[in-house]
Structure formats: C-alpha cells, structure tokens
Amino acid sequence: MVSIIPLDNTNLLFSVQSKLRHSSTLSLQQHFSSPSAAIDWGIQSVRYASLTMPVIGG
C-alpha cells in the first residue's frame, strides 16, 4: 500500500535529493556530531525516498 503525501513532503523530498546529489560523505559528516549520525540520516533519506517515489512517479 502506498499512502498519499502532501505537496510539502514532495518539496522536502526534492530538497533531500538535491542535498544528496551535491554532498559528499565528508560534507555530510560536518553537519552531524558523528559519522554514524550521518549514516543514519542517509538511511532515513533512502527509506523516505523509496516510500514516496511511487507516489511522485504515479
């Protein structure tokens, strides 16, 4: 099942994608207290993108 997402979340997804596209692992680590925090952020971003992509594409 795919849940419907508000437009605000769509804009959030695009901003996350652009950040991922233009950021390296080192620059991501600068925004977090530890490398593991940056890794967790990346995992959450991928999960969020995989959940919302079918809705945006459809």
N, C-alpha and C positions, 0 to 999 in steps of 0.2 A: 504493500500500500504506500502511496505517496501522498503526503499532506500538502495542502495548498499553502504557499508562503506569501506574506505581504510584500509589496514592492520595496519596502525599506530593506528587507533582508536580501533582495536581489541586488540592490546597490551595495550592500555590505559585502556580498559575495564577490562582486566585480572588484571592489577595492582590495579585498583579500587576495584575489588572483593577481592583481597588478603588483601588490607588495611581494607576493611570492615570486613573480616573474622577474622583478628588478632587485631582489635581495639575495645576497649570498648567505651562507651559513654563518660567516663571521659577523656580518652586519646584523643578522637576526639575533645572535648571541649578545650583542651590545644592548639590546632592548630588554634583556632578561637577566635575572640575578645569576643564573647558571645555565650551562648548555642543555641540561635536562629540561629546563623550563622552555627553552626554545624548541626542543624536540617535541615536547607535549603540545605546544602551540601549533606546530606543523601537523601533528597527527590530528588534532581537532579540526584544523582547516581542511585537511583532506576529507575527513568524515563529513564535515559540513558541505563541502563541495559535492561529494558523491551523493548526499541526500537531496540536495537542491537542484543539481544539474538536470535530472529528468524533467522537473517542473519547468525550468527555464527553456530547455530544448523543446518541450512539448508545446 
